[in-house]
């Protein structure tokens, strides 16, 4: 009987464990699948959000550049149309020209952020200069005069060298004829500040193309991009990141798709906004935006862990419930098997029932099958 009891117990537990093992395997596969799908969905939503944000940043920064350029054009037109500015050209009185612009220069410099004013005649001869001239920036005055005089309308352009500046040139009229041109120059300090506010990230200004007599520090030169950095925020962090990125991807690719990098234990994202190209010198300017996305990625990983923990807890609860449900029926089923064993080995053998009758169904099993739902 002890052997029979041991057989019944081992059979009951082996059958129960087999059911639980198979169900556990199925539930673990489902938990893993749902966790992976949840992580993939969160990552995809984050990437789509960053892509949309990148496109929005590009639109808003370009719009800020356009607004700044349009404002500078209007200032150049107003300066050229100032009362008394055209008459000194006709009379050749440079002192009177100086007096007219000396009165306007302080307000243009302080309120509008103008860095330089240049006044030239129709022959390209400089008649006056106010502000600080960037010696590395060579202005194509003759081509500007030709365009402005022929069209009798202002022009705007962006030129980058050791710094990036916006220029606006407007014709000076006297008695309905163009007698000269006034040129206003302004740095991108205001646009850079707006770009930093829009992107809420560190920002740098990159100029690609060679510059004669380049005085830029060697650390700020990025040979892989054939360019140099003319402005940079948080230099101790940003410079090392940009030097690493320059050897990874071309700068043009950053305009289409941001680059994700790990630096000093932080997850950073680098993107670029194209400012414009100077066709006369083949130099182009870019805004480089560096965003810290560590917190967002940590949130995704935390949500994934939460999904995994919830799945494991659900799996354990399901297994315990399944075990509770199966223990009773399995015990009764194994009990019936034990009775059948006694029926065959003891009762039928004792009374010498023929062997062909020992194949008859066990009465306990028949009864148990009727009791089972």
Buried (B, 14 or more C-beta within 10 A) or exposed (E): EEEEEEBBEEBBEEBBEEEBEEBBEEBEEEBEEBBEEBBEEBBEEBEEEBEEBBEEBBEBBBEBBEEBBEBBBEBBBBBBBBEEBBBBBEEEEEEBBBEBBEEBBEEBBEEBBBBBBBBBBBEBEEBBBBBEEBEBBEBBBEEBBEBBBEEEEBBBBBBBBBBBBBBBBBBBBBEEBBBBBBBBBBBBEBBBEBBBEBBEBBBBBBBBBEBEEEEBEEEBBBEEBBBBBBBBBEBEBBBEBBBBBBEEBEBEEBBEEBBBBEBEEBBBBBBBBBBBBBEEBEBBBBBBBBBBBBEBBEEBEEBBEEBBEBBBEBBEEEBEEBBEEBEEEBBBBBBBBBBBBBBBEEEBEEEEEEEEEEEEEBEBBEEBEEEEE
